[in-house]
Amino acid sequence: MTASDTYTEDHFQTLEWHIHIRKRPGMYIGKLGDGSAPDDGIYVLLKEVIDNSIDEFAMGYGKVIQIGLLDGVVSVRDYGRGIPLGKLTDAAGTMNTGAKYDSKAFKKSVGLNGVGLKAVNALSSSFYIQSFRDGESRSASFEQGVLTKEQVETCDQKNGTLVRFVPDPEIFGTNHFNDEFVEQMLKNYSYLNAGLRLSYQDSEYISKNGLLDLLNENLSDEPLYPPIYLKGEDIEVALTHGNGYGESIYSFVNGQNTTQGGSHLSAFREAVSKTIKEFYRRDFDPSDVRQSIVAAISIRVQEPVFESQTKTKLGSKEMGPTGPSVRNFINDFIKEQLDNFLHKNSATSDALLKKILESEKERKAISGIQKLARERAKKANLHNKKLRDCRIHYGEKHELANETMLFITEGDSASGSITKSRNVNTQAVFSLRGKPHNTYGEKKEIVYKNEEFNLLQAALNIEEDVENLRYNKVIIATDADVDGMHIRLLMLTFFLQFFPDLIRQGHLYILQTPLFRVRNKKETLYCYHQEERDRALSKLGANAEITRFKGLGEISPDEFSHFIGENIRLDSVRLSKEDTIHELLEFYMGSNTPDRQKFIIDNLRSEVEEEQEIEIEIDSLAS
């Protein structure tokens, strides 16, 4: 057989646009997911639709956007200009079709490639779009991207566009929208579009003070000085400092939350450090200037270039075809406006200087320890001793970079099971040795003095900057017993104390593993709580065998592959405005207080009784 016999014209295919999207959804919306994480694909679908309505508002049309969710059907209604009726079907069902190629119609919008709405259409089991313009209406219905019906009629509704869609279970499986994630998305939209009113279910979101409202909403501790708010043409900035460690900077481009940063975030961080150094005429280390900074920056760029369809990282180097560079634009603005503010507000400049000097003093005090710690980390041979690394890392230009994760496990048996069943391309494992040190109230030097924390920090690559994080998801994987819960709490304390921005940026998770295995000769079901176990028993019959897992080490490597693969269950660790880090750590990790003792007593009895009840049930069923 010749090469020409095995490679012929029959191997070539031309896919319809909707089939291509459905075969390669990750190219258009990133990960899939079921809605349990804020970056799951169903939220990208919603965002793509809302982005079009936001662009209308940005151009001066429509001050209200209504978002609804009923029986799995998502609806978005805006009161903008409405899509031109003759192009409605093409806008939703013809690839690379849209008005945003014409910068006169949409000067600084988010979606410029004519793909977003089509991706929503193709990945929805049903998709409906209707445009209202000057007393006339046109609608189009689709199923999995295929047009099924068109209709033209007169109407008495206000101008605008209505979109309704249902995320396709064939793509996303059983999915659901988490109200908390949707509400946070809408809050961000309101902060970035002062005066816009967004309604969702029974709530409304509107901001009068832009990023200043965002910062005040997300401050979990009292800031050292009132937030600085600066606004100019195509740029808005708010910043302050807290008392903890790390950086927390929210960045946006044309109303899009760029969670992975990009050229504008790098320019902002550089400009703030440079301006403050020049203001005080001191050669401060940038890390001391930005230690515990809480800030937000939003810019508007003409024809932005993002590094992926999900638009989470800005790649643009210029503000527009004829504009200045992003770096120079942000630097010039910060240099003038922040410098002016500090000169006019001595109380703020005094508080800021005090904070920088404290950070500098602490950094210099542990500089010697840092050097020795780095040397120890290199000699420890991480790849063989503590860390079983993966081949792809977060931040790399690879389609699987966002899927990377590090499991932090306890004990040899648990880490061994995960190591044998993991995906070596995207999943790494770090093994803890016993219970970690309680870091509550400690200074950062403990991170370098303690070998375990030093090696973990090196594995994550977050010593200098969390921006260099090597894994998108950092997952605490411990047993579901008292010791496992204690280790989990100690690790949460470590990250809260020294790397809170890892949590604020949504990188820290808790692995959920099943409590029960219910099986008969034909089928095996894994259950994460009693209700699932009861349903499994009803399905498999009373003679089914029940196993209660008390530790990760009891789960074989073959079984573990079910729990860390496509069906992995993760609980995201999140901080809200109400979660003050100092108070959280003081309550759970400080010296015993009457409040904590009462909390333990009130909750211990119910947990013990539930545990005993489960054990009795299993024993009786087994007999």
SULCOR-V783365 format. One record per residue. N is the residue number from 1. RES is the residue in one letter. SS is DSSP state (A for helix, B for strand, O for the rest). PSI is psi in radians with two decimals (none if undefined). D_CENTER is the distance of its C-alpha to the mean C-alpha in whole Angstrom. Layout:
n = {N N}
res = {RES RES}
ss = {SS SS}
psi = {PSI PSI}
d_center = {D_CENTER D_CENTER}
This chain:
n = {1 2 3 4 5 6 7 8 9 10 11 12 13 14 15 16 17 18 19 20 21 22 23 24 25 26 27 28 29 30 31 32 33 34 35 36 37 38 39 40 41 42 43 44 45 46 47 48 49 50 51 52 53 54 55 56 57 58 59 60 61 62 63 64 65 66 67 68 69 70 71 72 73 74 75 76 77 78 79 80 81 82 83 84 85 86 87 88 89 90 91 92 93 94 95 96 97 98 99 100 101 102 103 104 105 106 107 108 109 110 111 112 113 114 115 116 117 118 119 120 121 122 123 124 125 126 127 128 129 130 131 132 133 134 135 136 137 138 139 140 141 142 143 144 145 146 147 148 149 150 151 152 153 154 155 156 157 158 159 160 161 162 163 164 165 166 167 168 169 170 171 172 173 174 175 176 177 178 179 180 181 182 183 184 185 186 187 188 189 190 191 192 193 194 195 196 197 198 199 200 201 202 203 204 205 206 207 208 209 210 211 212 213 214 215 216 217 218 219 220 221 222 223 224 225 226 227 228 229 230 231 232 233 234 235 236 237 238 239 240 241 242 243 244 245 246 247 248 249 250 251 252 253 254 255 256 257 258 259 260 261 262 263 264 265 266 267 268 269 270 271 272 273 274 275 276 277 278 279 280 281 282 283 284 285 286 287 288 289 290 291 292 293 294 295 296 297 298 299 300 301 302 303 304 305 306 307 308 309 310 311 312 313 314 315 316 317 318 319 320 321 322 323 324 325 326 327 328 329 330 331 332 333 334 335 336 337 338 339 340 341 342 343 344 345 346 347 348 349 350 351 352 353 354 355 356 357 358 359 360 361 362 363 364 365 366 367 368 369 370 371 372 373 374 375 376 377 378 379 380 381 382 383 384 385 386 387 388 389 390 391 392 393 394 395 396 397 398 399 400 401 402 403 404 405 406 407 408 409 410 411 412 413 414 415 416 417 418 419 420 421 422 423 424 425 426 427 428 429 430 431 432 433 434 435 436 437 438 439 440 441 442 443 444 445 446 447 448 449 450 451 452 453 454 455 456 457 458 459 460 461 462 463 464 465 466 467 468 469 470 471 472 473 474 475 476 477 478 479 480 481 482 483 484 485 486 487 488 489 490 491 492 493 494 495 496 497 498 499 500 501 502 503 504 505 506 507 508 509 510 511 512 513 514 515 516 517 518 519 520 521 522 523 524 525 526 527 528 529 530 531 532 533 534 535 536 537 538 539 540 541 542 543 544 545 546 547 548 549 550 551 552 553 554 555 556 557 558 559 560 561 562 563 564 565 566 567 568 569 570 571 572 573 574 575 576 577 578 579 580 581 582 583 584 585 586 587 588 589 590 591 592 593 594 595 596 597 598 599 600 601 602 603 604 605 606 607 608 609 610 611 612 613 614 615 616 617 618 619 620 621 622 623}
res = {M T A S D T Y T E D H F Q T L E W H I H I R K R P G M Y I G K L G D G S A P D D G I Y V L L K E V I D N S I D E F A M G Y G K V I Q I G L L D G V V S V R D Y G R G I P L G K L T D A A G T M N T G A K Y D S K A F K K S V G L N G V G L K A V N A L S S S F Y I Q S F R D G E S R S A S F E Q G V L T K E Q V E T C D Q K N G T L V R F V P D P E I F G T N H F N D E F V E Q M L K N Y S Y L N A G L R L S Y Q D S E Y I S K N G L L D L L N E N L S D E P L Y P P I Y L K G E D I E V A L T H G N G Y G E S I Y S F V N G Q N T T Q G G S H L S A F R E A V S K T I K E F Y R R D F D P S D V R Q S I V A A I S I R V Q E P V F E S Q T K T K L G S K E M G P T G P S V R N F I N D F I K E Q L D N F L H K N S A T S D A L L K K I L E S E K E R K A I S G I Q K L A R E R A K K A N L H N K K L R D C R I H Y G E K H E L A N E T M L F I T E G D S A S G S I T K S R N V N T Q A V F S L R G K P H N T Y G E K K E I V Y K N E E F N L L Q A A L N I E E D V E N L R Y N K V I I A T D A D V D G M H I R L L M L T F F L Q F F P D L I R Q G H L Y I L Q T P L F R V R N K K E T L Y C Y H Q E E R D R A L S K L G A N A E I T R F K G L G E I S P D E F S H F I G E N I R L D S V R L S K E D T I H E L L E F Y M G S N T P D R Q K F I I D N L R S E V E E E Q E I E I E I D S L A S}
ss = {O O A A A A O O A A A O O O O O A A A A A A A O O A A A A O O O O O O O O O O O A A A A A A A A A A A A A A A A A A O O O O O B B B B B B B O O B B B B B B O O O O O O A A A A A A A A A O O O O O A A A O O O O O O O O O O O O O O A A A A A A A O B B B B B B B B B B O O B B B B B B B B O O B B B B B B B B B O O O O O B B B B B B B B O A A A A O O O O O O A A A A A A A A A A A A A A O O O O B B B B O O B B B O O O O O A A A A A A A A O O O O O O O O O B B B B B O O B B B B B B B O O O O O O B B B B B B O O B B O O O O B A A A A A A A A A A A A A A A A A A O O O O O A A A A A O O B B B B B B B O O O O O O B O O O O O O O B O O O B O O O O O O B A A A A A A A A A A A A A A A A A A A O A A A A A A A A A A A A A A A A A A A A O A A A A A A A A A A A A A O O A A A A O B B O O O O O O O O O O O O A A A O B B B B B B O A A A A A A A A A A O O O O O B B B B B B O O O O O O O O O O O O A A A A A O A A A A A A A A A A O O O O O A A A O O O O B B B B B O O O O A A A A A A A A A A A A A A A A A O A A A A A O O O B B B B B O O O B B B B O O O O B B B B O O A A A A A A A A A A A O O O O B B B B O O O A A A O O A A A A A A A O O O O O B B B B O O O O O O O O A A A A A A A A A O O O O A A A A A A A A A A A A A A A A A A A A A A A A A A A A A O}
psi = {2.31 2.92 -0.62 -0.42 -0.51 -0.10 1.68 -3.13 -0.44 -0.32 -0.19 2.46 2.54 1.94 2.44 2.67 -0.74 -0.56 -0.67 -0.77 -0.72 -0.51 -0.51 1.02 -0.53 -0.47 -0.42 -0.57 0.18 -2.33 2.87 -1.54 2.97 0.13 0.00 -0.19 2.55 -0.30 0.25 2.72 -0.55 -0.49 -0.50 -0.68 -0.84 -0.75 -0.69 -0.69 -0.80 -0.63 -0.70 -0.67 -0.65 -0.71 -0.63 -0.79 -0.73 -0.49 0.04 0.32 2.12 2.00 0.05 2.36 2.22 2.16 2.30 2.72 1.99 2.11 0.69 -0.08 2.15 2.37 2.48 2.11 2.13 3.00 0.77 -2.60 -0.35 2.44 2.35 2.24 -0.66 -0.27 0.15 -0.89 -0.70 -0.67 -0.55 -0.33 0.18 2.11 2.55 0.68 2.24 2.88 -0.15 -0.05 -0.37 1.83 -0.22 -0.55 -0.65 1.66 -0.74 1.13 3.02 -0.90 2.00 -0.08 0.09 0.45 -0.68 -0.99 -0.62 -0.63 -0.72 -0.78 -0.91 -0.55 0.23 2.45 -0.58 2.45 2.27 2.32 2.42 2.36 2.42 2.13 1.96 0.88 -0.02 2.76 2.54 2.41 2.74 2.38 2.47 2.73 2.04 0.67 -0.08 2.18 2.27 -0.39 2.49 2.59 2.43 2.35 2.90 2.76 2.88 0.37 2.77 2.68 2.62 -2.93 2.45 2.28 2.31 2.38 2.76 2.00 2.31 2.12 -0.44 -0.46 -0.83 -0.08 -2.79 2.03 2.82 2.61 2.23 2.08 -0.64 -0.74 -0.71 -0.76 -0.67 -0.68 -0.78 -0.61 -0.79 -0.73 -0.72 -0.68 -0.62 -0.11 1.26 2.28 -0.26 2.36 2.07 2.26 2.44 2.12 -2.03 0.24 2.71 2.56 2.11 2.44 2.42 -0.46 0.28 -2.29 -0.39 -0.70 -0.71 -0.81 -0.80 -0.59 -0.54 0.04 2.01 -0.26 2.81 2.20 2.82 -0.43 2.71 2.43 2.42 2.28 2.15 2.35 2.37 -3.01 2.11 0.25 2.48 2.38 2.46 2.43 2.66 -3.07 2.60 -2.78 -0.08 -2.63 2.89 -3.09 2.54 1.75 2.12 2.27 2.53 2.58 2.13 0.66 -0.01 2.23 1.82 1.44 -0.37 0.19 -2.32 -2.82 -0.60 -0.66 -0.75 -0.74 -0.68 -0.83 -0.73 -0.75 -0.71 -0.82 -0.80 -0.78 -0.76 -0.69 -0.75 -0.60 -0.79 -0.13 0.77 2.46 1.14 2.60 2.35 -0.58 -0.55 -0.61 -0.70 -0.02 2.15 0.36 2.46 2.06 2.91 2.45 2.39 2.28 2.78 2.16 2.43 2.22 1.08 2.61 2.06 2.76 -0.04 2.90 -0.48 -0.13 0.73 -0.09 2.15 2.29 -0.20 2.40 -0.33 2.70 -0.33 3.08 -0.57 0.17 3.10 3.00 2.66 -0.74 -0.84 -0.67 -0.85 -0.72 -0.77 -0.71 -0.86 -0.75 -0.75 -0.88 -0.76 -0.69 -0.78 -0.75 -0.80 -0.61 -0.60 -0.29 1.49 -0.56 -0.70 -0.80 -0.60 -0.77 -0.68 -0.74 -0.76 -0.74 -0.78 -0.74 -0.64 -0.74 -0.71 -0.76 -0.77 -0.72 -0.77 -0.57 -0.49 0.15 -0.71 -0.72 -0.69 -0.76 -0.80 -0.65 -0.71 -0.72 -0.70 -0.70 -0.68 -0.71 -0.35 -0.22 1.13 -0.68 -0.39 -0.42 -1.01 -0.56 2.19 1.74 2.89 3.02 -0.51 2.55 2.66 2.40 -0.31 2.69 1.33 2.48 -0.32 0.13 -0.64 -0.22 -0.04 2.50 2.62 2.14 2.15 1.94 2.88 2.37 2.72 -0.66 -0.77 -0.82 -0.57 -0.73 -0.78 -0.73 -0.71 -0.45 -0.05 2.92 1.96 -0.27 -0.66 -0.11 2.15 2.82 2.29 2.19 2.18 2.65 1.69 -2.81 2.30 2.85 2.48 1.94 0.05 2.24 -0.05 2.71 2.92 -0.26 -0.39 -0.50 -0.56 -0.54 -0.58 2.05 -0.73 -0.85 -0.64 -0.76 -0.62 -0.76 -0.72 -0.69 -0.71 -0.36 0.78 0.23 -0.85 -0.68 2.27 -0.35 -0.40 0.19 2.33 -0.18 2.36 -0.65 2.20 2.01 2.09 2.09 1.71 2.88 2.70 0.88 -3.08 -0.80 -0.72 -0.70 -0.63 -0.76 -0.73 -0.77 -0.68 -0.67 -0.68 -0.69 -0.76 -0.86 -0.68 -0.69 -0.77 -0.42 0.98 -0.46 -0.36 -0.64 -0.78 -0.56 0.07 0.56 -0.20 2.34 2.83 2.26 2.26 2.19 2.70 2.58 -0.46 2.62 2.16 2.17 2.65 -2.86 -0.35 -0.48 2.60 2.26 2.42 2.34 2.36 -0.18 3.05 -0.70 -0.75 -0.68 -0.74 -0.70 -0.66 -0.70 -0.70 -0.63 -0.74 -0.22 2.75 -0.34 0.05 2.59 2.33 2.27 2.31 2.05 2.17 -0.24 2.73 -0.54 -0.31 -0.20 2.17 2.75 -0.69 -0.70 -0.65 -0.52 -0.44 -0.46 -0.19 0.24 -2.39 -0.51 0.36 2.39 2.11 2.44 2.11 2.34 2.07 2.69 2.37 3.10 -0.58 -0.28 1.61 2.07 -0.81 -0.77 -0.64 -0.86 -0.66 -0.73 -0.81 -0.46 -0.10 -2.98 2.62 2.26 2.75 -0.65 -0.77 -0.66 -0.72 -0.72 -0.77 -0.81 -0.76 -0.56 -0.37 -0.78 -0.80 -0.66 -0.74 -0.77 -0.71 -0.73 -0.80 -0.68 -0.73 -0.79 -0.72 -0.75 -0.79 -0.75 -0.78 -0.67 -0.67 -0.59 none}
d_center = {52 51 47 48 48 45 43 44 44 43 39 38 36 35 32 32 29 27 28 26 23 23 24 22 19 16 18 17 14 12 11 13 13 14 12 11 7 6 5 9 12 13 11 12 15 15 14 16 19 18 18 22 23 21 23 26 26 25 28 30 30 29 28 26 24 24 21 23 22 25 26 23 24 21 23 23 26 26 30 30 32 32 32 35 37 38 35 33 33 32 29 28 29 31 28 28 30 29 30 27 29 32 31 33 32 28 28 25 22 19 20 23 24 25 22 20 22 24 21 20 24 24 21 23 26 27 26 29 29 32 33 35 37 40 42 41 38 37 34 33 32 30 30 27 28 32 34 36 37 38 39 41 42 43 41 41 37 36 34 31 29 28 25 25 23 23 20 22 22 24 21 18 20 21 18 17 15 14 15 13 10 13 14 11 11 15 15 13 16 19 18 18 21 24 26 24 24 22 23 21 23 25 23 23 21 23 23 26 25 21 19 22 20 17 18 20 18 15 18 18 22 24 24 27 28 27 24 26 25 26 27 28 29 25 24 22 22 21 21 23 23 22 24 22 20 18 16 14 14 12 13 14 17 19 16 13 10 10 7 9 12 15 19 19 17 19 22 21 21 24 26 25 26 29 30 30 32 35 35 36 38 36 35 32 29 26 24 26 26 22 22 20 20 17 17 16 18 18 20 22 23 26 25 21 21 17 17 15 16 12 13 10 13 16 19 22 24 26 26 28 31 33 31 31 28 25 25 29 28 25 28 31 29 28 31 33 31 30 33 35 33 33 37 37 35 37 35 32 33 35 32 30 33 33 29 29 33 31 28 31 33 31 30 33 34 32 33 35 33 30 33 34 31 30 33 33 29 31 34 32 31 28 28 31 31 27 25 25 23 21 22 19 17 13 14 17 18 18 17 16 14 10 12 13 13 16 18 19 23 26 29 31 31 27 26 29 28 24 25 28 26 22 22 23 21 17 18 20 21 22 25 26 30 30 29 27 28 28 26 26 28 29 28 26 29 29 26 28 31 30 30 27 24 26 25 22 21 23 21 17 19 18 21 21 18 14 14 16 14 15 13 9 9 12 14 17 19 23 25 26 29 29 29 26 24 26 24 21 22 23 20 18 21 20 17 17 20 20 16 14 12 11 10 9 6 5 7 10 11 14 16 18 22 25 27 30 31 34 36 39 41 39 36 33 30 28 27 24 26 30 29 28 31 34 33 33 36 37 36 38 41 42 43 40 39 37 35 33 30 31 29 27 30 32 29 31 29 30 28 25 24 24 21 19 19 18 18 16 16 13 12 9 11 10 12 14 17 19 18 20 20 24 25 22 24 27 27 26 27 30 34 35 35 37 33 32 35 35 31 32 35 34 31 33 36 34 32 35 37 34 34 38 38 36 38 41 40 39 42 44 42 43 47}
